[in-house]
């Protein structure tokens, strides 16, 4: 995307309909609903004249264009390997991305007013079908050959570089925002201890929270969306949102199913995931520094223990 491209920050329904029309999509206005909770894209869902439902993603900023190019590479790759659906973009321009609505319902959606999940599943009583299907989906994703991913233009960090890459991020955050002493010491202990860390890497989704997981009427995973953070890296990354949302007992159940389905584990994998979750402030801080969004700057300061 070029810097002069027009971006609709708070679109009206009519503006979205007009944008879709210029890209060859004639939509039913009364069917259109907007979701403005996304950081990079505004999202709308609507039906066309033949009652097919579409997802429209409207970039918020010019820098989202590079992310979209990268995400499309990831979708091309994973669509060939996963047992669940992923988006197939039918429209892909600097103003609009559009694809047919995938089967299923998000496990949860974020209420932008209260910044909390609105659940489709019962988070306190997860169905076995959900855990089992998610573990099988993760095994399929993590089994994709890293060489194939690299050839497809996906970012690759080798196992020996995982800690170096993370350490550089930690140092950037410390220099630009600060980190409280206890948290910094905990991070350094973790980074410095070999036994926490995997000796292999995997293709990961990178942002596998409940809103990006679609489920069917039997609570089985039916699709995964929003692949902008996909990369070959630490396989633990895909378990961190699960831990943060459902807790350690649920994580243990998922890891057992993952191993039984053929997933590659190591002795301190669960502890490593817990440590990853404890470092979530790094990613918030890096996004806040990149975007300059005040809300995320404040969130980052709280997560880093430097809000006072």
N, C-alpha and C positions, 0 to 999 in steps of 0.2 A: 504494500500500500504506500502511496506517496503522501507526504505530509499535508498536501492541499485537499485531500479527499474529504467530502462532506460526511459527517457522522451525526446521526440523530440521537441525541442524548436522552430525551424523554419523549418518545414518539407517541403520536395519537394513533388510534386504530386506522384512521384514514391514511395517514402517512405510511403505515406498514402495508396496507392494501395497495397503495400506489407503488411502493417500492417493489412489492412482489409482482405486480402487473408488468413493470418495466423489465422484469426478468422472466416473463412468460408464464407466471402463475396467476390465475384468476381465482380468488378466494371468496368464500362467503363471509361477509363482514360480521354477521351476527354470531358466527362460530369462533371468532378470533379472541384469544385470551393472551395477555401479556404477563411475563415474569421478568422483573427487573432486578432479581437478586444476584445475578451473575456478575463477576468482576470484569470479565473481558467482553462478554456478549450480552445484549438484551435478547430474550427468547420469546417467541410467539408460537402458538399452536393454532392451526385453523384448518378447515376443510375446503377442498377445491370444489369445482362444479360437479364433479362425479362422486363426491362424498369421501374421497381419499383424504386422510389427515396428513398434514405436513408440519414439520418443525422448521421454524425460521430463526436463524441466528444473525443478529445485527451487530457488527463490531462497535465497541464503544470508543476506541481510540485507533490512531494510525498504526501504532506498534503491534496491534493484534494481527496484522496481516502476515507477518513472518511466522507467528504461532500457528495461523491457519494453514499455511503451506506445509509446515512441519507436521501438524496433526493429520493432514490428508495422507502424508507418507505413512504414518503409523496405521491409519485405518486400512490402507491398501495392503499392508503387511498382515495385520492381525485378522482381517476378514478371511484370510486363507487358512487359518489355523484354529480358530475358536469354535467351541460347540454352541455358542450363543450369538445373538445378533449384535452387529455394530452398525453405526450410520453409514449409508452410502450416499454421498453428496451428489445431488442432481444439479444443483446450482452452486457455483463456487466463484464469486467475484469479490472485489474489495469492499463492496457495499452489503453483500448478502450471501449467506450460506443457507441452503435449504435441502432437506431430505425427508423422505417418507417417514412418518412416525413409526417407531419400532414397536413390536408387540410387547405387552407388559406395562407395568406401572412402576414408577420409582419407589424404592423401598421407603423413602421419605422425601419430602420436599421442605425447603427452608422458607419459613415465614419471614419475609423481609422486614416486617414491622418489629417483631420481637426477637429476630435472629435465633429462632429455635426450629427444630425439626417438627413437621407435622407428619405423623407416622402412618404408613400403609400397613406395615408389619407391627407386631407387638414386640417392642425392643426388650421387654423383660421376660419374654417367653418365645424365643426364636424357634421356628419350626425346623425339624430335622432336615426337611427337604431344602430349606434355604441354606443351611450350613453345608450339607452334602454337595449340593449343586455349585455353591461358591468355591468349595475346595477343589472340585474337579475343574472348574473354569480357571482357577489360579494355576493349577498344574499344567493345563494346556497352554496358558499364556507364558508361564515361566519355562516351558520346555521348548519354546521357539528358539532356533539356533541363533546365537548372537552374531555369527558371521552373516547370516541372511539379513538380520536387522541392520547391521552396518552397511551392507550392500544396498539396502533400501533407504539409506540416508538418516538412520536413527542414531542419536547420540549414544556413545559407548564409553563407559568407564570400566577399566579392567579391575579385577578384585584387588590387586595390589595398590590401586589408586583410590579406592573408596575412602580410606581414612585421610589421605592427603587432600582430596577434594573437599571433604567435610571440614578439615582443619582450616583450610583457606577461607571457607564461608564463615566459620566461627570467628576467625581473626578479623575479617571484614566487619562483621556485626559488632565485635568488641570495640573496634576502632571508631566506627561511625555512630553507634548508639550506646555502647556500654553493656556490660553483663555483670550481674552481681557476683561477688567473690565465690559464694558457695556453689552457684550454678556453674561457673567457669571451672572450678576445681572438679566438679562431678563430670563435666564434659571431657576434661583432660584425662581423668582416670579411665573413662570408657574408651576414648580414642587410643590410649596407650596400652590397653590390655588385649593381646592377640586373641584370647579365647572367646571374646564376644563376637568376633567378626567372621563372616563367611569367607570361604576360600574359592567361591565361585560367584558369578554374576548371572542375572536373569533379565529378560525383557519384562519390565513392569509397567503397569498402568500409571502409577505415580500419584494418583489423586482419587483413590478408590473409596470415597465416602458414600454414605447410603443414598444420596441424591443421584449418584452416577451408576447405581445398580438397579436394573429393572427386574421385576419379578412377575410371574404369571399368577393365575388364580389359585394355584397350589403352593405358592410361596417359593417356587423354584426360580433360580436366576434365569432370565430369558434374554438379557442384553446388557451391554456396558456402553456408556456414552462418555463424551468429553475426554479426549485422549491427548490433550496438549502437553501433558507432563510425561508421556511415555518415553522410556529410555532403557538402555541396558545398564543395570546398576545393581544395587543392593536389593535382593528379593524381599527383605524384611519391610521395605517401604510400603508394600501393598497390604501389610497387616496392621500398620499403625493406626489408620482411621477406625478399623474394626475394634482394636483395643480401646481407643479413646471413647468410642460410642457404646460398646457392649460390655467392657470390663475384662478382667484377666481370666475368669473362669470360661467365658465364652471364647476367648482367644485360645485357651488350651484345647477346647473342643474342636475349634477350626483347625488348629495345627495338627491334631491327631488325624482328622479326616484328610488333611492335605498330605500327610506322610503316607497314610494308607492308600491314597489315590496315586502315589508315585512321586510326590513332591520331595525335593532334596532338602533335608534339614541338617542341623548341626547341634551339638550338645547345649550350647547356650543361646540358641535362637530366640527363645521366648524372652530371656533376660535382655538380649540385644534389642528386641522390638520394644520392650519397656523403656530402654534407654533412648531409643529413637523417638518415642513419644515424648519423653522428657526434654527433648531438644526441639520441640515444635516451634519454639520462638524464633529459631533461626530463619525458617521459611517465611514466617510472618514478617520478620524484620526486613528480609531481602525484598519481599514484595512491597512493603511500605516504602522502602528507600527508592525502589524503581518507580512506583506509581505516585508517590507523594500524597497519598490519600490520608488525611489526618486521622480518620477513625482507625486505620490499620497501624499508623505510627503509635497511637496510644495503646492499642492492643499489644503491639510488640514490646513496648516499654514495660507493661504489666508482666508479660511472659518472661522477660529478661530480668525482672526484679529491679528495674531502674526507674520506676514510675513516681518515685518520691524525691 
